[in-house]
């Protein structure tokens, strides 16, 4: 990613380094260790990539919309819990925060277990723990069961600090979401801010063709239906950044001169794209899917204040294959300011990736999703050291798993 003069150093964003999911649809027990700032999921159709993606969407919705709505939206326990298993849906993240000077804080574990009682979801268990220093066992500074529990306040909660009982109004409330709104719990508040800031994208070119009400908006919506509003915001607040985005867009779509977001008499915002050979711009609804998707990705990746976590499903859709290696490089460059998860079926996108950034998913004989990091396949490392590219190795069947034409 080309560096802008307006860029200024900032501390690294929080990083998810580990995730474990249990009883979430086909994810009976799935574990990701040593997650990289850029993580790409690869596998055949039906292998569970979208389900892993939905784990992040589910957790984000639990914080933004409430557990009940996120749970009901996915068909309740009947559709959400793994078939033939007992126990709650469990999500566990290990993530790390950083100080202003870039020094890392201790690794924090967030554990959430959700079950259903009389048709309604309940938070069966929710806790936060870390270990101060290099000695001693981890201790929980937030610990809740069905709406009742205790928390240690303070900037750096310690095992010797006082635990305070704070009951919640309902067992379907998340303690981190409730207590994270209070200033006396900064570590809890930091996790709440982190998760509520996630951007789990379902970008649609058709949505970007709409004509929203005028008014600048800082954040791109999940579908991209406010793309014109974000361009209006960047034009007003960060014009140099927007010009840089337009320069990059022109490199990929050479005939494009600029993109305009103009207010109509009825108060709606009209997105227009001007081609260099023509005097008049065309409406966004007549632009190609690829042009709109590329514009949305550039706005997302080069935003001056990106979300702390970004999820993108199959970024290769509607884009020319030769643009994908550069897009993958830009995704990696963006992780200096965010963490990014993507799914893909494209060898061209894979060719720009590193083994530690790629996880293969497949379904075992019982129908449950399994995963392996490409970096853990010894022969792949040998090929990479000798100049091979991941996309070529994948297409030639060297990964050993995740091939739709071979029974696992």
RODO-2510 file (C-alpha; in nm, 4 decimals, decimal comma):
residues 408
     n   res          X          Y          Z
     1     x     0,0000     0,0000     0,0000
     2     x     0,1431     0,3337    -0,1039
     3     x     0,1971     0,5536     0,2002
     4     x     0,0251     0,8886     0,2125
     5     x     0,1837     1,1992     0,3557
     6     x    -0,1224     1,2374     0,5773
     7     x    -0,0622     0,8971     0,7387
     8     x     0,0643     0,9193     1,0946
     9     x     0,2057     0,6420     1,3129
    10     x    -0,0441     0,4809     1,5468
    11     x    -0,0377     0,1917     1,7859
    12     x    -0,1252    -0,1483     1,6396
    13     x    -0,4928    -0,2435     1,6556
    14     x    -0,6005    -0,5321     1,8819
    15     x    -0,5087    -0,8676     1,7270
    16     x    -0,7000    -1,1933     1,7481
    17     x    -0,4307    -1,4610     1,7792
    18     x    -0,6483    -1,7660     1,8476
    19     x    -1,0082    -1,8781     1,8007
    20     x    -1,1993    -2,1900     1,8988
    21     x    -1,5618    -2,2590     1,8036
    22     x    -1,7791    -2,5434     1,9305
    23     x    -2,1307    -2,6553     1,8331
    24     x    -2,1842    -2,3807     1,5726
    25     x    -2,3500    -2,5606     1,2797
    26     x    -2,0875    -2,7806     1,1110
    27     x    -1,8177    -2,6419     1,3403
    28     x    -1,8401    -2,9098     1,6065
    29     x    -1,4964    -2,8269     1,7440
    30     x    -1,2749    -2,6064     1,5288
    31     x    -0,9548    -2,4383     1,6411
    32     x    -0,7365    -2,1728     1,4786
    33     x    -0,3962    -2,1222     1,6384
    34     x    -0,1414    -1,8512     1,5533
    35     x    -0,3814    -1,6407     1,3478
    36     x    -0,1978    -1,3895     1,1283
    37     x    -0,3077    -1,0254     1,0809
    38     x    -0,4259    -1,1387     0,7352
    39     x    -0,6103    -1,4718     0,7404
    40     x    -0,7583    -1,6308     0,4273
    41     x    -0,9882    -1,9344     0,4322
    42     x    -0,9675    -2,1768     0,1421
    43     x    -1,1725    -2,4870     0,0684
    44     x    -1,4408    -2,6438    -0,1519
    45     x    -1,8038    -2,5377    -0,1512
    46     x    -1,9759    -2,6478     0,1681
    47     x    -1,6496    -2,6864     0,3604
    48     x    -1,7466    -2,4306     0,6257
    49     x    -1,5744    -2,1103     0,5102
    50     x    -1,8946    -1,9071     0,5203
    51     x    -1,9836    -2,0619     0,8562
    52     x    -1,6537    -1,9458     1,0070
    53     x    -1,7209    -1,6059     0,8534
    54     x    -2,0648    -1,6086     1,0168
    55     x    -1,9137    -1,6761     1,3596
    56     x    -1,7610    -1,3287     1,3459
    57     x    -2,0868    -1,1815     1,2129
    58     x    -2,2842    -1,3542     1,4915
    59     x    -2,0560    -1,2227     1,7643
    60     x    -2,0626    -0,8701     1,6196
    61     x    -2,4436    -0,8805     1,6008
    62     x    -2,4669    -1,0025     1,9607
    63     x    -2,2978    -0,6770     2,0609
    64     x    -2,4739    -0,4435     1,8163
    65     x    -2,8265    -0,5925     1,8053
    66     x    -2,8422    -0,8123     2,1136
    67     x    -2,8074    -1,1879     2,1589
    68     x    -3,1779    -1,2591     2,1073
    69     x    -3,1908    -1,1037     1,7608
    70     x    -2,8613    -1,2587     1,6483
    71     x    -2,9768    -1,5999     1,7745
    72     x    -3,3273    -1,5828     1,6253
    73     x    -3,1940    -1,4529     1,2935
    74     x    -3,0062    -1,7819     1,2512
    75     x    -3,2980    -2,0088     1,3267
    76     x    -3,2421    -2,0516     1,7013
    77     x    -3,0850    -2,3648     1,8487
    78     x    -3,2579    -2,5932     1,5972
    79     x    -3,0574    -2,4476     1,3077
    80     x    -2,7593    -2,2974     1,4847
    81     x    -2,6361    -2,5770     1,7104
    82     x    -2,4401    -2,8680     1,5660
    83     x    -2,6683    -3,1644     1,4891
    84     x    -2,6334    -3,4627     1,7171
    85     x    -2,4326    -3,2853     1,9881
    86     x    -2,5056    -3,1591     2,3351
    87     x    -2,3823    -2,8484     2,5081
    88     x    -2,3819    -2,4767     2,4297
    89     x    -2,2525    -2,2856     2,1296
    90     x    -1,9089    -2,1741     2,2457
    91     x    -1,6799    -1,9077     2,1016
    92     x    -1,3392    -1,8399     2,2525
    93     x    -1,1014    -1,5698     2,1339
    94     x    -0,7514    -1,4888     2,2482
    95     x    -0,6572    -1,1358     2,1539
    96     x    -0,3916    -0,8816     2,2401
    97     x    -0,4126    -0,5079     2,2941
    98     x    -0,1243    -0,2628     2,2573
    99     x    -0,0182     0,0478     2,4487
   100     x     0,0211     0,3872     2,2838
   101     x     0,3949     0,3221     2,2450
   102     x     0,3273    -0,0076     2,0664
   103     x     0,4185    -0,2320     2,3596
   104     x     0,1896    -0,5361     2,3854
   105     x    -0,0382    -0,6007     2,6818
   106     x    -0,0848    -0,9564     2,8133
   107     x    -0,2924    -1,1935     2,6018
   108     x    -0,6626    -1,1771     2,6958
   109     x    -0,9031    -1,4698     2,6551
   110     x    -1,2724    -1,4024     2,5934
   111     x    -1,5017    -1,7014     2,6415
   112     x    -1,8724    -1,6995     2,5529
   113     x    -2,1078    -2,0001     2,5835
   114     x    -2,4710    -1,9610     2,4708
   115     x    -2,7509    -2,2142     2,5071
   116     x    -3,1279    -2,2136     2,4778
   117     x    -3,3899    -2,2432     2,7493
   118     x    -3,7633    -2,2510     2,6741
   119     x    -3,6988    -2,1229     2,3232
   120     x    -3,4891    -1,8250     2,4337
   121     x    -3,1090    -1,7879     2,4314
   122     x    -2,9200    -1,7498     2,7579
   123     x    -2,5581    -1,6669     2,8290
   124     x    -2,4592    -1,9843     3,0079
   125     x    -2,1028    -1,8691     3,0663
   126     x    -1,8984    -1,5584     2,9856
   127     x    -1,5560    -1,4675     3,1152
   128     x    -1,2412    -1,2694     3,0520
   129     x    -0,9003    -1,3728     3,1782
   130     x    -0,5348    -1,2844     3,1436
   131     x    -0,2046    -1,3350     3,3218
   132     x    -0,0038    -1,0394     3,4461
   133     x     0,3702    -1,1004     3,4065
   134     x     0,5396    -1,4261     3,3098
   135     x     0,4630    -1,6216     3,6269
   136     x     0,1450    -1,7421     3,7858
   137     x    -0,1670    -1,8893     3,6363
   138     x    -0,4226    -1,6834     3,4404
   139     x    -0,7029    -1,5344     3,6454
   140     x    -1,0505    -1,4223     3,5440
   141     x    -1,1257    -1,0564     3,5944
   142     x    -1,4809    -1,0957     3,4609
   143     x    -1,6834    -1,4092     3,5326
   144     x    -2,0576    -1,4459     3,4650
   145     x    -2,3151    -1,7272     3,4554
   146     x    -2,6736    -1,6677     3,3443
   147     x    -2,6724    -1,2984     3,4253
   148     x    -2,4955    -1,3160     3,7602
   149     x    -2,1263    -1,2686     3,8281
   150     x    -1,8439    -1,0415     3,9288
   151     x    -1,5820    -0,8158     3,7755
   152     x    -1,2531    -0,6531     3,8771
   153     x    -1,2364    -0,2894     3,7733
   154     x    -0,9326    -0,0793     3,6873
   155     x    -0,6950    -0,0242     3,3976
   156     x    -0,4849    -0,3309     3,4772
   157     x    -0,6999    -0,5680     3,6869
   158     x    -0,4983    -0,7908     3,9181
   159     x    -0,5844    -1,1022     4,1145
   160     x    -0,5389    -0,9113     4,4399
   161     x    -0,7908    -0,6416     4,3430
   162     x    -1,1436    -0,6323     4,4774
   163     x    -1,4118    -0,8262     4,2907
   164     x    -1,7472    -0,6527     4,2598
   165     x    -2,0778    -0,8326     4,2059
   166     x    -2,2844    -0,6622     3,9358
   167     x    -2,6013    -0,8560     3,8419
   168     x    -2,7463    -0,8108     3,4949
   169     x    -3,1150    -0,7517     3,4245
   170     x    -3,1533    -1,0608     3,2080
   171     x    -2,9633    -1,3867     3,1391
   172     x    -2,9602    -1,3091     2,7651
   173     x    -2,7444    -0,9974     2,8152
   174     x    -2,3715    -1,0090     2,7479
   175     x    -2,1738    -0,8866     3,0495
   176     x    -1,8971    -0,7409     2,8321
   177     x    -2,1536    -0,5431     2,6341
   178     x    -2,3254    -0,4122     2,9471
   179     x    -2,0247    -0,3421     3,1697
   180     x    -1,8128    -0,2243     2,8777
   181     x    -2,0188     0,0952     2,8701
   182     x    -1,8841     0,1954     3,2121
   183     x    -1,5607     0,3923     3,2484
   184     x    -1,4461     0,1981     3,5555
   185     x    -1,3942    -0,1151     3,3465
   186     x    -1,1454    -0,0035     3,0769
   187     x    -1,0304    -0,3537     2,9761
   188     x    -1,3901    -0,4679     2,9365
   189     x    -1,4718    -0,1440     2,7538
   190     x    -1,1782    -0,1994     2,5179
   191     x    -1,3111    -0,5421     2,4164
   192     x    -1,6610    -0,4029     2,3659
   193     x    -1,5241    -0,1221     2,1471
   194     x    -1,3151    -0,3728     1,9523
   195     x    -1,6043    -0,6060     1,8692
   196     x    -1,8640    -0,3354     1,8028
   197     x    -1,6177    -0,1851     1,5541
   198     x    -1,5908    -0,5008     1,3424
   199     x    -1,6826    -0,4752     0,9749
   200     x    -1,8068    -0,8113     0,8475
   201     x    -1,8842    -0,7350     0,4853
   202     x    -2,1505    -0,8595     0,2506
   203     x    -2,0652    -0,6062    -0,0187
   204     x    -2,3014    -0,6019    -0,3143
   205     x    -2,2512    -0,4094    -0,6363
   206     x    -2,6300    -0,3786    -0,6722
   207     x    -2,6530    -0,2176    -0,3274
   208     x    -2,3834     0,0363    -0,4218
   209     x    -2,6000     0,1448    -0,7166
   210     x    -2,8677     0,2890    -0,4902
   211     x    -2,9464     0,6547    -0,4276
   212     x    -2,9310     0,7053    -0,0500
   213     x    -3,0335     1,0197     0,1326
   214     x    -2,7603     1,2825     0,1195
   215     x    -2,5300     1,3265     0,4148
   216     x    -2,1689     1,2271     0,4867
   217     x    -2,1174     0,8927     0,6625
   218     x    -1,7795     0,7807     0,7924
   219     x    -1,8335     0,4027     0,7811
   220     x    -1,9215     0,1823     0,4873
   221     x    -2,2280    -0,0326     0,5553
   222     x    -2,2110    -0,4113     0,5345
   223     x    -2,3769    -0,4139     0,1916
   224     x    -2,2108    -0,0983     0,0594
   225     x    -2,5443     0,0763     0,0006
   226     x    -2,4008     0,3995     0,1473
   227     x    -2,0896     0,4101    -0,0714
   228     x    -2,1925     0,7533    -0,2039
   229     x    -2,2251     0,8847     0,1542
   230     x    -1,8758     0,7630     0,2475
   231     x    -1,7300     0,9245    -0,0642
   232     x    -1,9066     1,2462     0,0385
   233     x    -1,7501     1,2154     0,3854
   234     x    -1,4011     1,1585     0,2429
   235     x    -1,4423     1,4500     0,0003
   236     x    -1,5257     1,6830     0,2898
   237     x    -1,2920     1,5513     0,5590
   238     x    -1,0048     1,3731     0,3786
   239     x    -0,9832     1,5033     0,0188
   240     x    -0,6194     1,3937    -0,0266
   241     x    -0,7058     1,0416     0,0779
   242     x    -1,0022     1,0342    -0,1623
   243     x    -0,7851     1,1588    -0,4495
   244     x    -0,5386     0,8803    -0,3735
   245     x    -0,8226     0,6259    -0,3877
   246     x    -0,9297     0,7659    -0,7244
   247     x    -0,5705     0,7400    -0,8528
   248     x    -0,5617     0,3734    -0,7563
   249     x    -0,8989     0,3133    -0,9181
   250     x    -0,7749     0,4719    -1,2428
   251     x    -0,4776     0,2332    -1,2430
   252     x    -0,7161    -0,0622    -1,2383
   253     x    -0,9853     0,0869    -1,4628
   254     x    -0,7751     0,3148    -1,6866
   255     x    -1,0575     0,5094    -1,8537
   256     x    -1,2089     0,6304    -1,5276
   257     x    -1,1406     0,9966    -1,4573
   258     x    -1,3212     1,0542    -1,1274
   259     x    -1,6172     0,9590    -0,9092
   260     x    -1,8757     1,2150    -0,8046
   261     x    -2,1304     1,2163    -0,5216
   262     x    -2,3810     1,4947    -0,5906
   263     x    -2,6980     1,5916    -0,4070
   264     x    -3,0226     1,5825    -0,6054
   265     x    -3,3109     1,8315    -0,5553
   266     x    -3,5108     1,5681    -0,3638
   267     x    -3,2301     1,5255    -0,1074
   268     x    -3,0920     1,1978    -0,2372
   269     x    -2,7247     1,1427    -0,3154
   270     x    -2,6330     1,0464    -0,6699
   271     x    -2,3132     0,8492    -0,7310
   272     x    -2,1674     0,9119    -1,0773
   273     x    -1,8579     0,7790    -1,2527
   274     x    -1,6908     0,9857    -1,5238
   275     x    -1,4970     0,8175    -1,8025
   276     x    -1,2130     1,0270    -1,9484
   277     x    -1,3292     1,0064    -2,3146
   278     x    -1,6768     1,1434    -2,2372
   279     x    -1,7961     1,4854    -2,1270
   280     x    -2,0764     1,3637    -1,9019
   281     x    -2,0477     1,1084    -1,6178
   282     x    -2,2652     0,7976    -1,6061
   283     x    -2,4826     0,6972    -1,3151
   284     x    -2,3380     0,4354    -1,0820
   285     x    -2,6263     0,2030    -1,1615
   286     x    -2,4877     0,1725    -1,5144
   287     x    -2,1282     0,1091    -1,4030
   288     x    -1,9847    -0,2420    -1,4100
   289     x    -2,0020    -0,4674    -1,1048
   290     x    -1,6227    -0,4896    -1,1011
   291     x    -1,5761    -0,1115    -1,0994
   292     x    -1,8119    -0,0659    -0,8046
   293     x    -1,6645    -0,3560    -0,6078
   294     x    -1,3087    -0,2296    -0,6611
   295     x    -1,4109     0,1218    -0,5562
   296     x    -1,5727    -0,0149    -0,2391
   297     x    -1,2646    -0,2236    -0,1528
   298     x    -1,0327     0,0735    -0,2000
   299     x    -1,2526     0,2943     0,0170
   300     x    -1,2511     0,0239     0,2848
   301     x    -0,8781    -0,0594     0,2760
   302     x    -0,7511     0,2986     0,2414
   303     x    -0,9916     0,4599     0,4847
   304     x    -0,8006     0,6935     0,7201
   305     x    -0,9597     0,5222     1,0210
   306     x    -1,0482     0,1648     0,9216
   307     x    -1,2447    -0,0775     1,1391
   308     x    -1,0281    -0,2824     1,3787
   309     x    -1,1378    -0,6042     1,2065
   310     x    -1,2557    -0,6537     0,8466
   311     x    -1,4166    -0,9626     0,6967
   312     x    -1,4570    -1,0004     0,3178
   313     x    -1,6129    -1,2992     0,1426
   314     x    -1,4640    -1,3950    -0,1962
   315     x    -1,3101    -1,0592    -0,2963
   316     x    -1,2349    -1,2046    -0,6402
   317     x    -1,5991    -1,1874    -0,7507
   318     x    -1,6485    -0,9585    -1,0549
   319     x    -1,2781    -0,8612    -1,0665
   320     x    -1,0298    -0,9397    -1,3426
   321     x    -0,7880    -1,2155    -1,2274
   322     x    -0,4827    -0,9980    -1,2938
   323     x    -0,6035    -0,7461    -1,0355
   324     x    -0,6209    -1,0024    -0,7562
   325     x    -0,2510    -1,0367    -0,6558
   326     x    -0,2298    -0,6607    -0,6066
   327     x    -0,5563    -0,6628    -0,4089
   328     x    -0,4125    -0,9343    -0,1831
   329     x    -0,1016    -0,7227    -0,1260
   330     x    -0,3211    -0,4261    -0,0367
   331     x    -0,5151    -0,6410     0,2094
   332     x    -0,1867    -0,7333     0,3781
   333     x    -0,0689    -0,3707     0,3821
   334     x    -0,3978    -0,2644     0,5408
   335     x    -0,3276    -0,4955     0,8370
   336     x    -0,0840    -0,2359     0,9702
   337     x    -0,4044    -0,0624     1,0852
   338     x    -0,6592    -0,3458     1,1026
   339     x    -0,6965    -0,7249     1,1039
   340     x    -0,8473    -0,8883     0,7976
   341     x    -1,0245    -1,2180     0,7285
   342     x    -1,1179    -1,3267     0,3759
   343     x    -1,2515    -1,6347     0,2012
   344     x    -1,1493    -1,7236    -0,1531
   345     x    -1,1630    -1,9729    -0,4379
   346     x    -0,9093    -1,7854    -0,6501
   347     x    -0,5583    -1,9177    -0,7229
   348     x    -0,4658    -1,5692    -0,8441
   349     x    -0,5490    -1,4202    -0,5031
   350     x    -0,3631    -1,7076    -0,3325
   351     x    -0,0493    -1,6483    -0,5375
   352     x     0,0218    -1,3288    -0,3408
   353     x    -0,0263    -1,4922     0,0004
   354     x     0,2111    -1,6558     0,2475
   355     x     0,1624    -2,0062     0,3964
   356     x     0,0972    -1,8726     0,7471
   357     x    -0,1885    -1,6595     0,6104
   358     x    -0,3880    -1,9451     0,4542
   359     x    -0,6089    -2,2036     0,6274
   360     x    -0,7612    -2,4967     0,4378
   361     x    -1,1083    -2,6142     0,5390
   362     x    -1,2762    -2,9448     0,4575
   363     x    -1,5506    -3,1722     0,5917
   364     x    -1,4570    -3,5054     0,7491
   365     x    -1,6500    -3,8310     0,7007
   366     x    -1,8905    -3,7371     0,9785
   367     x    -1,9686    -3,4069     0,8070
   368     x    -1,7876    -3,1762     1,0489
   369     x    -1,5502    -2,9008     0,9395
   370     x    -1,1803    -2,9425     0,9973
   371     x    -0,8948    -2,7043     0,9247
   372     x    -0,5187    -2,6878     0,8787
   373     x    -0,2818    -2,3979     0,8265
   374     x    -0,0826    -2,4272     0,5040
   375     x     0,2320    -2,3337     0,6987
   376     x     0,1982    -2,6672     0,8825
   377     x     0,2319    -2,8676     0,5592
   378     x     0,6035    -2,9377     0,5405
   379     x     0,6301    -2,9999     0,1663
   380     x     0,4550    -2,6690     0,0912
   381     x     0,7243    -2,4787     0,2788
   382     x     0,9868    -2,6569     0,0682
   383     x     0,8125    -2,5592    -0,2564
   384     x     0,7738    -2,1960    -0,1446
   385     x     1,1440    -2,1716    -0,0590
   386     x     1,2134    -2,2812    -0,4148
   387     x     0,9970    -2,0136    -0,5736
   388     x     0,6564    -2,1824    -0,6047
   389     x     0,3318    -1,9886    -0,5566
   390     x     0,0474    -2,1036    -0,3334
   391     x    -0,2213    -2,0710    -0,5987
   392     x    -0,0326    -2,2976    -0,8383
   393     x     0,0377    -2,5536    -0,5658
   394     x    -0,3283    -2,5562    -0,4649
   395     x    -0,4511    -2,6083    -0,8214
   396     x    -0,2014    -2,8916    -0,8683
   397     x    -0,3304    -3,0721    -0,5586
   398     x    -0,0269    -3,0353    -0,3316
   399     x    -0,2242    -2,9250    -0,0254
   400     x    -0,3477    -3,2802     0,0283
   401     x    -0,6856    -3,1741     0,1731
   402     x    -0,9655    -2,9437     0,0675
   403     x    -0,9811    -3,0742    -0,2912
   404     x    -1,3479    -3,1104    -0,4010
   405     x    -1,2573    -3,3856    -0,6494
   406     x    -1,0800    -3,6039    -0,3923
   407     x    -1,2512    -3,7801    -0,1023
   408     x    -1,0890    -3,6745     0,2248
***
